[in-house]
C-alpha cells in the first residue's frame, strides 16, 4: 500500500492510503445490497480493509441518515486508531452553531473524539463559505476536527473557502475517473504543486469501468439505473475506452477496475475511495495502489478517456425513462 503524507494534515492523524474505502453503500437502501450487507458484510469489509493497510475511510452524515457512520465506527471498533476517518457535513442551514452540533454528532456516531477530516459535502448556493467556515474554525480550535476539506467544489470556491477558514482546506472530494475527467483541467494540476489532496469519489464510474456492463447487460440497482452513463448508447460509446483499459490490463495481468483505479492514483496527491460490495472486491481494489503504469500506458488511457463522449441531458434521460 502507498500512503500520502501532507504537512497540512494533523500529525495526530494516520497517513492517508492512496486507495481508501468509500462507504456510501453502508446502510443506504438505494444500492440494493440488503439488510444482510449492512448488518454483517460491511463490518467484515471494514476489518479486512484495515488488515490490508487501508487507512482512508470516507463516509457522510447523509449516507443512510447517519447509519453509514455508525456501521463504519462499529466495524473499526478497537482499530479506530489505525484509520484516517473522513466524513461530511450536509450543508443545510450551515450556520456556525449547526456546523458544530452536527460535527459533534458525526464524531459520536463514529465513536471518536476527533474527526481526521471534516468536509462540506457540497457548496451551499445561498450561504457563503464565510459563514460555514466559521463553524469549521470553531471545531478545529476545539480539537474536535483535525483538518477541514470540501466536496464538489470548483477550484475558485475551494480557494475562497480556504480564505474564509484562515488556514488550509486540505482536500476537495470530487468525481474523478476515466469517465469523469473534468478535474484534469484544473484540480489535478492544482494539488500536484501544493500540500493539498484530491479525493476521487466514484473512481470506477459507479461500476462502468469494471467492465461488467454493455448495451445488453445493464445494472438493476437504484443508483446505477438513474446514472446516464448506463444508457444503451453510452455503454455502446464506452466500448472503445474499455478496450484500451483491457489492453493495458493484459500487460499487467490486471482486471479493468484495477487499471482504472491505478490511472486515478497515478497523479500526484490524488487518492481514490471506491466502494466495495464484498471482501473479494475490496482485495482487488487494493492491488491498484502498487501498480505502476508506464508513461505511454497512462497517456493511452487518458487519450481514450478524452475520446469517450457520453450522451447527456434530455437524450440520456429519455433513454433512462424508456427502461
N, C-alpha and C positions, 0 to 999 in steps of 0.2 A: 504494500500500500504506500502511495505517496501522500505527503502532507504539505499543506500550505501554511507557512508561518508569516504573519504580518506584524509589524511593530505597532500597528494601530489596534490590535486585539489585546485583550487583557492578559497579563502574564499568569493570571489565575485560571485561564481557560486552557483546555486541551488544544493541541494543534488541529487544524481542520483537514480531514481526509478529502482528497480530491473527488472521490466517489462517496457520496453520502446516501442517506435513505430518506426519501420523501414519504410522508405518512397521511396524505390527503385521504387515502382509501381506508384508514383505520376508523371504523365506526361510522363511515359515510355510506348510506344506503344506495346512493346513485351509482356506485361502482358495481353493485350487484354481487358482491362476494359472499354475502350471507352472514348470519349471526355467528356461525362456527368460526369464520375467519377472524372476526373481531375478538371473540372470547378465547381463542386458543392459538391459531396460526400466527396472528400478528405478533403475539408475545414471543413466540418461538423465533420468528424472523428477527425481532429486535435483539434477542440474546445471541443469535448466530452472527448478526452484524457486528456486535462488539467483539466476538471471538475472531472475526476476520480482519479486525483493525479499523473498522468504520468508527469514526468519532462524530461526524456531522449528521445530526438528526433534525429534520425540519418538520414543523407542524404549524398549526394556527388555531386560534380560538374558534374560528368559524367552521373548521372541519368537524362534522358531527356535533356541532354546538358544544365544543369542549371535550367531546368523548375521545377524539384522537389524542389530545394532550394526556388524558387520564390513562389511556391504553399504553401510550409510549412511556409515561412515567412508571406505570406498574411493570411493564416489560423490562425496563432497565433495572428497577429495584435497587439492589446493592451495588450496581455497576454505574450509577448515575455519575460518579466521579470520573468515569472513563469516557464520558460523552461531551461533545460540544453541542449544547441544546439551543436551537433556534426556533422561535415561534413568532406569531404575527398578530398585530392588533388590527381588528377590522375598524376602519376609521369612520364609524357612525358617531356623530357628535363628539369628535376627538378633542374636547377641551381638556386642559391640564388635569383637573380632578378626575375626569373619566379615564384618561390615559393611565393615571397612577393606579386607580382602582382595578382596572382590567389587567394591567401588568401584574399586579399582586395576585389576582385571581388565576392567571395563567401559571404563575410560579407555584401556587398551591396545587393546581391540578397536575403539574409535572413533578411535584414533590421535591422542589429545590428551593434554596434560599435566594439564589441569584440566577437569572436567565443569561446565558452567554451572549445571545444575540437577539434583541427585540426589534422586530421590523414593522413598519407601517405597511399594511397589506396592499394598499393601493392609494394613490393620491385622492384626496377629497376635493371635488371641483369647487366647493364653496368655502370651506375652512382652510385658511392659509397655513403653510407649514410653520410659520412663526408661532401659531397657537399650539399645534400638535407637538412641536419640538420643545415647547416649554414643559410639557408633561414628561417627555422623554428625558429632558435635562434633570428634572427632579428625581426620576428613577435612577439615573446614573449617579447623581450626588448621594442618594440614599444607599447605593450599593446593591440595589435590587436588580439592576441590569448592568452587565459588564460592557456591552457595546450596542450601538444603535445602527440599524440598517433600514432600507426601504425596499419596496417591491413594486414592480410595474411602473417605475418612474422613468421619465425621459432623462437624458443627461442634464439638460438645463434645470429641471426641477430637482434632481438629485443634488446638484451643486447649490441650489437655493436652499434646500433642506439643511445642508451642512452649514451654510452661513447662519441659518436660524438656530441651529443647535449650538454653534460656537465651538464645536470640536468635530473630529471625523465622524461622518456617517459612513461606516466602513464597507457597506455592501449594498448591492442592488440585485434583487431576485427577479429575473425576467424569463419568459420562454426563450430558449436558445437551443437550436438543434439544426440538423441538416435541412429540415423543412421549416424552420423559423430562424432565418439568418439575419434579420434586421440588426441585431446587436453588433454584427461585424463592422457596420459602418461607423459606429462611434463608441459604444460602451466597451467593446473588447479592446480597442486601442487605448481607451482612457485608463482602464485598470492596469494594463500592461506596464505603464510607466509610473504608477503610483502605488502606495500601500493601501490599495482598495481591492475588493473582491467582487466578482460577478458570480452569482449563484444561478446556474442554469436549471430552471424547472421545466418539466416536460421535455427532457433531453432526448427522448425517443419518439417525440411527436405523438404522445399518448398511445404508443404501440405501433404506429405505422412503420417505424424503422426496424421493428423486429422481423419484418418480412413475412408475417403470417397472413396478411390480408391482401386481397386482389379484388378485381371487379366481381368475381363470383363468390368470394368468401369475405363477407363484411362483418364487422363487430355487432354484437347484440346488446351490450350493456348501455345504460343510460347516458353516461358521459361521452362515450365514443359515438353513439348514434346521433348525437347533436353536434358533432365536430365535422365541419365541412370538408376536412381532409379525407374523410371516409366516404365521400360520394363515389359513385362508379367512375365518373370522369376523372376525378382527382387520383383515384387508385390506378387508373389506366396511365395517367400522366406521370405517376411516381415510378413506373416500371424502369425507366432509364436510370434514375437515381439509385434504385435498389440494385440494379445490375452492377453498377460501379461499387456499391457497398459490398456486394457478394464477391466481386473480383478482388478487392483489397483483402477481404476476409480469407479468401482461399490462400493467399500468400502467407498468412499468419496462422492458419487453422483457427479462425475466429468466426463466431456467429455474427450475423448482421448487427444485432443490438450492441455487441461488444465493439465493433468497428465504429458505430455511430457515437457511442459514448467516448471512445478513445479520441475521436476527432474533436469533440467538445472540450475535453480536458487537456488537449494538446496546446491550448492557448494559455499564455501566462496569466496567473491569478484568476483562472476560471475553474470552478468546481461544479459538479453535477449532482442532482438529487433525484435519481429515478426511484419510482416506487417498486414494490415487489409483491407479486401475488403469491409467492411461495419461497421457501428457503432455496430451492434449486435456482430460481430466477435471481435471487439475491447473490448467490455464489457466482453465477455467470456474470452479473454486472460488475462485481468487484475485480474481475480479471482485467477489465479495461483500464484500471488505474495504472497498471505497469506496462501497458502496450506502448511501444514507441513507433509511431508512424514515420516512414521516410518522407522527406520533403515533397517528393513527386506524388506520393500517395495522398498526402494531405491536400495538395493542390488539386489532384484529380477529384477528390471528394468535394472540395469547395466549388470547383467548376461545375460538377454535376448538380450540386445544390442550387447554384445560380440558374442552371437551365430548367430546373423544376419550377413551373409556373402554374400553381393551382387556380382553379376557378373559385371565385369568392363572390360575396354579395348575393343578389337576388337569384342568380342562376344556381348557385350552390344550394341555397335554401329550398328552391323549387325541387331539386333532386332529393334532398333530405325528406321533404314532406310527402314525396311520392312513395316512400318506403312503407 
